[in-house]
């Protein structure tokens, strides 16, 4: 298999502080890989090392099969990127900023500027100075610059940052289309975990500089905790009836019963029947599962028990 991004035992220290520790990952060509972690976990430092903005203390990076190192010739012409806050020349217009970026990409046609302006709905702002843009539109401009030259690989640090819900959906659809129609590879960090769950093919979870888990969305689905949530008019009576039937139920702060017993989760109709027979018919009964946010927090040891979930 060919990889868009490879790191081998990558590490970075700043004095006595280890920002990234022994990081080895693979991003397949044509996939969307989401890099998750708390603030300070090392996500941006990793992205800066991928782009050769920061030199690693140890390990190696390959981009599109070519090593990123001194005296090497990585394929930067095939890479689009946006790291942290998107930068622009504040006194230049949106169009002028894009034209300046185009000229830094030899071989990029002039029509590319109009293409990305339309792609990111920047038409109303094309002649406006970049310094007057809202944070969300500045983010759109940064993404437009990253896509000017039709890159094979996109490396994006928080691409949906500051975008409104409609803008987040647009970016999701755009990235999916680029992968599906052009075979573009995407390596992205994000703190919008619900969006990551909808978009990514695989995720890597970074904690205190180390990659603690890497998994596909199918594997994530299997790993997420599931439980049976029950509400009834007489909660204690329902709980007693469940205990008599062999199901231990915990009362949650929102006045519901949660059963984690796999037999109950796999056969909720049986649980409902037992409650009806005991005269404690449920007013609500649903199989729920933890979302990506709760899974992530549980994995890094911040939250042990799930809160709400998505009905399944």
C-alpha positions as CSV (number, residue, x, y, z in Angstrom):
1,X,0.0,0.0,0.0
2,X,1.2,3.5,-0.8
3,X,1.0,6.1,1.9
4,X,0.3,9.9,1.8
5,X,1.9,10.4,5.2
6,X,4.3,8.2,7.2
7,X,6.1,8.9,10.4
8,X,8.6,6.6,12.0
9,X,9.3,7.0,15.8
10,X,8.9,10.8,15.3
11,X,9.8,12.9,18.4
12,X,10.2,16.5,19.3
13,X,11.5,18.0,22.5
14,X,11.6,21.7,23.5
15,X,14.2,21.8,26.2
16,X,13.0,19.4,28.9
17,X,9.5,19.3,27.5
18,X,8.6,16.4,25.2
19,X,5.9,17.6,22.8
20,X,5.8,14.5,20.6
21,X,7.0,11.1,21.7
22,X,7.8,8.1,19.4
23,X,5.0,8.8,16.9
24,X,4.6,6.2,14.2
25,X,1.5,6.5,11.9
26,X,0.4,5.8,8.4
27,X,-2.1,7.7,6.3
28,X,-3.2,5.8,3.2
29,X,-3.7,7.6,0.0
30,X,-7.3,8.6,-0.7
31,X,-8.4,8.6,3.0
32,X,-9.4,11.1,5.5
33,X,-7.4,10.7,8.7
34,X,-8.4,12.8,11.8
35,X,-5.8,13.5,14.5
36,X,-7.5,14.1,17.9
37,X,-6.1,15.3,21.1
38,X,-6.5,17.8,24.0
39,X,-4.9,21.2,23.7
40,X,-1.2,20.7,24.2
41,X,-1.3,17.0,23.1
42,X,1.2,17.7,20.3
43,X,-1.1,17.8,17.3
44,X,0.1,21.2,15.8
45,X,3.7,20.3,16.6
46,X,3.3,17.1,14.6
47,X,1.7,18.9,11.7
48,X,4.6,21.5,11.7
49,X,7.0,18.6,11.5
50,X,5.2,17.0,8.6
51,X,5.5,20.3,6.8
52,X,9.2,20.8,7.7
53,X,8.3,24.0,9.6
54,X,9.7,22.4,12.8
55,X,12.6,20.0,12.8
56,X,12.1,16.8,14.6
57,X,14.4,15.8,17.5
58,X,14.2,12.1,16.4
59,X,12.5,9.9,13.8
60,X,11.5,10.4,10.2
61,X,8.7,11.8,8.0
62,X,7.7,10.8,4.5
63,X,5.2,12.8,2.5
64,X,3.8,11.1,-0.6
65,X,6.6,8.6,-0.4
66,X,9.5,11.1,-0.2
67,X,11.5,11.8,2.9
68,X,11.2,15.2,4.5
69,X,14.8,16.0,5.5
70,X,17.7,18.3,4.7
71,X,18.9,18.0,1.1
72,X,15.8,16.1,0.2
73,X,13.2,17.2,-2.3
74,X,9.7,16.6,-0.9
75,X,6.7,17.1,-3.2
76,X,5.5,20.3,-1.7
77,X,3.9,21.2,-5.1
78,X,1.4,18.4,-4.4
79,X,0.7,19.5,-0.8
80,X,-1.9,22.0,0.4
81,X,-1.9,23.0,4.0
82,X,-3.4,25.3,6.6
83,X,-1.8,25.4,10.1
84,X,-3.5,27.0,13.1
85,X,-4.8,30.5,12.3
86,X,-5.0,31.2,8.5
87,X,-2.7,34.1,7.5
88,X,-3.4,36.7,4.9
89,X,-2.1,40.1,3.8
90,X,-4.7,42.2,5.6
91,X,-4.5,45.2,3.3
92,X,-5.0,43.1,0.2
93,X,-8.4,41.9,-1.0
94,X,-9.4,38.3,-0.9
95,X,-8.8,38.1,-4.7
96,X,-5.4,39.7,-4.4
97,X,-4.4,37.4,-1.6
98,X,-5.4,34.4,-3.7
99,X,-3.5,35.8,-6.7
100,X,-0.4,36.2,-4.6
101,X,-0.7,32.6,-3.3
102,X,-1.2,31.4,-6.9
103,X,2.0,33.0,-8.1
104,X,3.9,31.1,-5.4
105,X,2.6,27.9,-6.9
106,X,4.3,27.6,-10.4
107,X,2.1,26.2,-13.0
108,X,-1.2,27.1,-11.2
109,X,-3.6,28.6,-13.8
110,X,-5.2,32.0,-13.2
111,X,-8.6,30.5,-13.4
112,X,-7.8,28.7,-10.1
113,X,-8.5,32.0,-8.2
114,X,-12.1,32.2,-9.5
115,X,-12.6,28.5,-8.9
116,X,-11.7,28.6,-5.2
117,X,-13.6,31.8,-4.7
118,X,-16.8,30.1,-6.0
119,X,-15.9,26.8,-4.2
120,X,-15.8,28.5,-0.8
121,X,-18.6,31.0,-1.4
122,X,-16.2,34.0,-1.2
123,X,-17.8,35.9,-4.1
124,X,-19.4,38.6,-1.9
125,X,-16.0,39.2,-0.3
126,X,-13.7,38.9,-3.3
127,X,-12.9,42.6,-3.4
128,X,-13.0,43.2,0.4
129,X,-9.7,43.6,2.3
130,X,-8.7,40.4,4.1
131,X,-8.2,42.3,7.3
132,X,-11.9,43.1,7.5
133,X,-13.1,39.5,7.2
134,X,-14.9,37.7,10.0
135,X,-13.0,34.8,11.5
136,X,-15.1,32.3,9.6
137,X,-14.5,33.9,6.3
138,X,-10.8,34.2,7.0
139,X,-10.9,30.5,7.6
140,X,-12.5,30.0,4.2
141,X,-9.8,32.1,2.6
142,X,-7.1,30.0,4.2
143,X,-8.8,26.8,2.9
144,X,-9.1,28.4,-0.5
145,X,-5.4,29.1,-0.6
146,X,-4.7,25.5,0.4
147,X,-6.7,24.2,-2.6
148,X,-5.6,26.6,-5.2
149,X,-3.2,24.2,-6.9
150,X,-5.3,21.0,-6.8
151,X,-3.0,19.2,-4.3
152,X,-2.8,15.4,-3.8
153,X,-2.5,15.8,-0.1
154,X,-4.2,18.3,2.3
155,X,-2.8,18.9,5.8
156,X,-5.2,20.9,7.8
157,X,-5.1,22.1,11.4
158,X,-8.7,22.7,12.6
159,X,-10.2,23.3,9.2
160,X,-13.7,23.9,10.6
161,X,-12.6,26.3,13.3
162,X,-14.8,29.4,13.5
163,X,-17.2,28.2,10.8
164,X,-20.9,28.3,11.4
165,X,-22.9,25.0,11.2
166,X,-23.7,25.6,7.5
167,X,-20.0,26.2,6.8
168,X,-19.0,23.1,8.6
169,X,-21.3,21.0,6.5
170,X,-19.9,22.7,3.3
171,X,-16.4,21.8,4.3
172,X,-17.4,18.2,5.1
173,X,-19.0,17.9,1.7
174,X,-16.1,19.5,-0.1
175,X,-13.5,17.2,1.6
176,X,-15.6,14.1,0.9
177,X,-15.9,15.2,-2.8
178,X,-12.1,15.8,-3.1
179,X,-11.4,12.3,-1.8
180,X,-14.1,10.6,-3.8
181,X,-13.7,12.4,-7.1
182,X,-10.0,13.3,-7.2
183,X,-8.4,10.8,-4.8
184,X,-7.1,13.5,-2.5
185,X,-5.7,12.4,0.9
186,X,-6.6,14.5,4.0
187,X,-4.7,14.6,7.3
188,X,-6.5,16.9,9.7
189,X,-6.7,17.8,13.3
190,X,-10.0,18.8,14.8
191,X,-11.6,19.4,18.2
192,X,-15.1,19.2,16.7
193,X,-15.5,15.5,17.5
194,X,-19.0,15.1,16.2
195,X,-17.9,16.3,12.8
196,X,-14.9,14.0,12.9
197,X,-17.2,11.0,13.4
198,X,-19.2,12.0,10.3
199,X,-16.1,12.7,8.1
200,X,-13.1,10.6,8.9
201,X,-12.2,7.1,7.7
202,X,-9.7,6.6,10.5
203,X,-8.7,8.5,13.6
204,X,-5.5,8.7,15.7
205,X,-5.8,9.8,19.3
206,X,-2.8,11.7,20.7
207,X,-2.4,12.2,24.4
208,X,0.6,13.9,26.1
209,X,2.6,13.5,22.9
210,X,1.9,9.8,22.4
211,X,-0.4,8.0,20.0
212,X,-2.6,6.1,22.4
213,X,-5.0,4.6,19.8
214,X,-5.4,4.4,16.0
215,X,-8.6,2.9,14.6
216,X,-11.0,2.9,11.7
217,X,-14.5,4.2,12.2
218,X,-15.8,0.6,12.0
219,X,-13.5,-0.3,14.9
220,X,-14.6,2.8,16.8
221,X,-18.2,1.7,16.4
222,X,-17.4,-1.7,17.9
223,X,-15.5,-0.1,20.8
224,X,-18.1,2.5,21.8
225,X,-20.0,1.6,25.0
226,X,-23.6,0.8,24.6
227,X,-26.4,0.6,27.1
228,X,-30.2,0.3,27.4
229,X,-31.8,3.5,28.7
230,X,-35.2,3.2,30.3
231,X,-37.7,5.7,31.8
232,X,-40.8,4.7,33.7
233,X,-43.4,6.5,35.8
234,X,-42.2,4.6,38.9
235,X,-38.5,4.3,38.5
236,X,-37.8,2.4,41.7
237,X,-40.5,-0.2,41.0
238,X,-39.0,-0.6,37.5
239,X,-35.5,-1.0,38.9
240,X,-36.8,-3.6,41.4
241,X,-38.5,-5.5,38.6
242,X,-35.4,-5.5,36.5
243,X,-33.3,-6.7,39.4
244,X,-35.7,-9.6,39.9
245,X,-35.3,-10.5,36.2
246,X,-31.5,-10.5,36.6
247,X,-30.7,-7.1,35.2
248,X,-28.8,-4.6,37.4
249,X,-29.8,-1.0,36.5
250,X,-28.1,2.3,37.6
251,X,-30.2,5.5,38.1
252,X,-28.8,8.4,36.1
253,X,-28.9,12.1,37.1
254,X,-31.6,12.7,34.5
255,X,-33.9,10.2,36.2
256,X,-33.4,7.2,33.8
257,X,-32.2,3.7,34.3
258,X,-29.1,2.4,32.4
259,X,-28.4,-1.3,31.9
260,X,-25.0,-2.2,30.5
261,X,-25.7,-5.9,30.5
262,X,-25.1,-7.1,26.9
263,X,-28.0,-9.5,27.1
264,X,-30.3,-6.5,27.8
265,X,-28.7,-4.3,25.1
266,X,-29.1,-7.1,22.5
267,X,-32.7,-7.9,23.5
268,X,-34.5,-4.7,24.6
269,X,-37.8,-6.2,23.7
270,X,-37.3,-8.9,26.3
271,X,-36.6,-6.2,28.9
272,X,-39.7,-4.3,27.9
273,X,-41.8,-7.4,28.2
274,X,-40.5,-8.1,31.7
275,X,-41.4,-4.5,32.8
276,X,-44.9,-4.7,31.3
277,X,-45.5,-8.1,33.1
278,X,-44.4,-6.5,36.4
279,X,-46.8,-3.6,35.9
280,X,-44.0,-1.1,35.2
281,X,-44.4,-0.4,31.5
282,X,-41.6,1.9,30.3
283,X,-42.4,5.3,29.0
284,X,-39.1,5.3,27.0
285,X,-36.8,2.5,26.1
286,X,-33.8,2.9,23.7
287,X,-30.4,1.4,23.0
288,X,-27.9,4.3,23.3
289,X,-24.1,4.5,22.7
290,X,-21.4,6.9,23.7
291,X,-20.5,9.5,21.2
292,X,-16.9,10.1,20.0
293,X,-16.4,12.9,22.6
294,X,-17.2,10.6,25.5
295,X,-15.2,7.7,24.0
296,X,-12.2,10.1,23.6
297,X,-12.5,11.4,27.1
298,X,-12.8,7.9,28.5
299,X,-9.7,6.8,26.6
300,X,-7.5,9.6,27.9
301,X,-8.8,9.0,31.4
302,X,-10.8,12.2,31.9
303,X,-14.3,10.8,32.0
304,X,-15.0,7.2,33.0
305,X,-18.7,7.0,32.5
306,X,-20.7,8.1,29.4
307,X,-23.2,10.9,29.6
308,X,-25.8,11.1,26.9
309,X,-25.8,9.0,23.8
310,X,-27.3,8.6,20.4
311,X,-30.4,6.5,20.1
312,X,-29.7,3.5,17.9
